[in-house]
């Protein structure tokens, strides 16, 4: 079957080129002609058609993992080996693919993003048409082989009620957070990778009043929002000439001209923290996520990340801005069994010092 499929793959590509049609139409034409000439049995047509579609128009050996709703993330370290996360655990699988096949597949996957992966840009963050996020790195940044991660996102937007029913957080915590956010409080959601930060932020965002105008900024689109007045922005890498890039700092500043009633930063990890704090301090309620091991560490990062913006930024200035801007800190954690939950809800204590205290909710 393998040799037959390889030969048909070549014929389909030739047909598509010669007749100026897409690969899907070429598959139909080639297989129809094979059946009519009786060189292909009717009972094997569907199986071969599926293999050709997966190889030519799908994502090849990756497709079954992308189609499996229980798979959270897929990654590859070297040819012939694949890892995936499911139910919070890691599994290894062996698939037949070469380094060249993997490289060709990645190039096809990122084509629609308009981004590139080459020696001048050895890293790429791109969003696939499915909404999944792709990250890839090539040698000589990696030791020998292309490294690929594809993080999947559920098409379903979980609500606060959904999270409460799943014991991610208590109903009293949910009520407190939603009430505070509706009253204009600013929120930092911290946690490790895959701890549920974006899921919680999305649920809280969708619990706000439908009259809110939300503008979100991210490196790659991950956030979702059920509110009708929502604009999502993402960064853009530079062109081949090293021009036309748009970073998070620029996006945060641009949102201030878009009449937002709520600013959302998908993930704060650099100098954009300063622009976000200034926006919050100017009266625009904000929400964001940040990688940290606790709410206290999130607060500490909020005191240091703005320094990356350079200039004469004093600790006294940052302390003053944070104290008058950010109020709520929520930390998400994931247990060894993969269960995600809100482990703490804290607020900035009143006073001159930046100290957090637990919320009695």
N, C-alpha and C positions, 0 to 999 in steps of 0.2 A: 504493500500500500504506500510505503514511504517514497519509493522510487517513482511510482505512478503519480503521486501528488506533486513531487518535485518537477516532473515533466509537464504536468498540467499548469503548475504555477508559471513556468516559463512561457507556455502557450498563451495563458491569460494576459500576461504582461505584454507580449508581442501583439496580441489582438487589440488591447487597449491603446497601444501606441499607434498601430496601423490605422485604426478606425476612429481615433480621437474620442473615445468614450472612457468613463470611469471604470475602476476595477470591478465594481459590483455588476455593472452591465456586461463587462467582458466575461465574468464568471458565468453569467446566465447564457450568453451566446455560445461560448466554448462547450459548456456541458450539454446544452440543447443539441448542438451539432453532433456531439459524441453519442448521445442517446439515439438520435435519428439514424446515424450511420451504424448503429448497433455495436460500436467499439467500446461502449460503456453500458453495463447492465443497469436497468432501471432501479433495481433494489439496492444498488450501492451508490446511486446518484446523490441522495441526501447526505450520506456520510461524507462523501468527497466534497460536496458543496460546503458543508460546515467547516471542514478542514481548510479549504481554500479561503473562505471568508475570514476565518480566524487568522490565517497566515498573511493574507493580503490586505484586508480592510480592518481587521481587529488588531489586537496587541499580542498575537502569537501565543507563546507559552505562558505569558502573564495573564491572558484573558480570563481563564477559570478563577484565578485568585481575585481579580478585579470584579468578577461577577458574583463572587461569594459575599453576601451581605454580612457574614460573621467575621470576615477578615478585616482587620482595622488598618494594617499597614503591611507593605511588602518591600523587601530590600534585597539587594544583590551585592555581594562582595567580590565575586569571581565567576567566571563562566562555569556553567554546569551545576551551580548551587544557588538555591534561593531560600530566603528566610521570610517568615510572615508572623504577624501577631494576631492571636485569636483568643477571645475571652481573657485578655490580659496576660497571656503566656506566649512564649516564642517557640516556633516550630521550624524545622529545616526540611526542605524538599530538594530532590535532585531532578533537574530538567535538562534536556539535551539542547544546548545552544552554545555557540562560539562567541568569542569576544567581538568579532566583526558583526555577527547577527545582533548582539546586544546593542552595539553602537548604532547600527542602522535603525533598530527599533526605537531607540531613544530619540534619534534625529527625527523620525516620523512623528513621535509623540509630541515633540516640542514645536513642530513646524507651525501649528496654528497660533502659538503664543507670540510669534514674531521675535522670540529671543534666540540666542545662539550659544553654542557650546564648542569652544575651540581654545587654542593656546592662549589667546588674548583674553578669553573669558572662560576659565576652567571650571567655574561654578555656575550652576543655573538653578533658579527657583522659578517654576512655571506652573500655571494652572491648566489642566487638561480640559477638554470639552465636557467631560463628565463632572467637572468641579473638583476632582481630586488634585492634590498638590504633589508635584514632582520636584525632587531635588537630585542633582547629579554632579559628580566631580570626576575629572579625568586625570590621567597621568600627565605630567610628572608630579602633580600635587598629591595624587594617591601613589602608592609605591609601584603598582604594576597594572592594575585593572581599573576599568570604569566602576565607580560606586554609584548605585542607584537606590533611591528611596521613593516610594509612592505612598503618600498618606491619604487614606480615604475618609470621606465625610458622609455622615448619614444624610440622606435627602430629606429626612423628617426633622423638623424643628421641634425640639422638646420644649414644653412650656414649664413654668414654675410648678404647676400642679403635677406634671409628669415627674419632675425631679423629687418632689415631696413624696409621691407614691412609691418611688424607687428608693426611698430613704437616703437620697443624696444630701438632703438637708431637712431640718425639722420645719413643720408648718409655721411655728412661731418665728423662726429665723427668716423664712420666706416673707412672711407678713411684714416683719420689721424692715427688711431690706427694700422691699417694694415701696413701702410707705416713705422711707427716707429718700429713696431715689425720686419719687414723685414730688417730694418737697425740695428737690434741687441738690441733694448731697452728691459729692463726687466719690467714686468708688475705684479701688485697686483690687484686682483679683490675682492672687499669686498661687504658685504651685509649680511642680516639676512638669516635664514633658508628659503628655497623655494623662494628666491628672484631672482633666475635665474643666479647665479654665474657660475655654471658648464656649463649651456647652452651657456653662452657668451664665456667662456673660450674655450669650444669645437669648437665653430664657428670661433673664432679668430685663433685657432690652425690650423684648416683645411684650413684657408685662406693663410697660409704660402707657401713658394716655395716648390714644390714637391721633391726637392733635399734635404730638411731638414731631419736629422735623429733625431727623437723625442724619448726621454725616459721619461716615466711618472711614478710617484710613488704615491700610495694611500693606505689608510687603507683597503678599499674594492673597487673593480673596479667600477668606475662610468664614467670616462672620455671616450670619443670616439674621434677618429681621422680619417680623410679621407686620410691623407698622407700615402704613401706606406711603408715608412721606419719608423715604429713605434714599440717600445717595451713597454708594460705595465707591471709594477711590483706592487705587493701588499704585505702588511705586513703579518706576520704569528705569531699566538699566540704560547705560549710555550706548550710543550708536558705535559703528565701526570706527568712526572718527573721534570717539571719545566725547561726544556731545549729546545733548538732548536728554540727559538723565534727569529723573525726578525722584528725590528722596523723601523720607517721611517728614523731615523738617519743613520742606516746601509744601507738602500736602497739608500739614497741620495749619500752617499760615494761610493757605488758600481757603481752608474751611471757614475761616473767620469772615470771608466775603460772601458766604453762601447762606447766610441767615440761619445757622443751626440753633436749635434749642437744646441739642445734646451732641457732644463730640465724643466719638468712640475711637480709641487707638487700639488696633488689634493686638499689638505687642510692643511694649516700650523696652528698648534695650540699648539706646544710644543717646546722642545729643538731642533728639526730638523730645526727650523728657522735659527739657527747659521750655520749649515752645508749648508743650501740653500744659505745664504748670501755669505759664503766663496766660494761656487761654482760659483755664479754669479760674484763675485769679481775676480775670476780666468779667466774670459773671456767666460764663458758658459752662453749664454742668458737664462733667466728663466722666467717662468710664474707660478702663483699660485693663490689660493683663500684663503680668510681668513674671519672669522666671525667678523663683526664689524658694528657699526651703521653709520659710515661715513668713508671717506678716511682718515681724520685726526686721527680718532681712530685706523684705520688700521696701520697707520704710528707709532702711539704710541705703539701698540702691537708689531710691528716689532722691537721696541727699548727695549722691556721688555722680550719677549719670549726667546731670546737667553740666557738670564740670567739663565734659567732653566737648561742649560747644565752644570752649576757649573763652578768651576775653577776661575781663576782671569780674569774675563771679565769686562773691564771697560766701562763706558758710553762713554768715549772719543773714544775708539776703535770701539764701535758699531756705533757711529755717523759717523766716518770716513768710515767704511765699507758700511753703508747704502747710504751715500752721493755718493760714487763712484760705487754703484751697482744698486740700484733701481731708476727708472725714472718715470714710469707711474702708476697712481692710478685711478682705475675705480670703482665707487660705483653703485651697483644695488639695487633697492628697489621694493617693492610690495605694491600697494595701497590696500585699504580696499575692493575694488571690485575684487581683485585678479589679476589685470593687473600688469605685470612686465615691468620695463623699466630701462635704464641707467639714473641715476639722476645726475651724475657728472663725468667729465673726468678731472683729475688734473695731474700735473707733479711736480717733486721736483725742487724748485727754486734754481738757482745757488747761491752759497755762502757758508759760513761756518756753518750756522744754517740749521736745517732740517725744512723747511717751504714749504707747498704746495701752488701752484697757479693754478687757473683754466686755461684750455686750450681753446683758442679762435678758436674753430673748428666748 
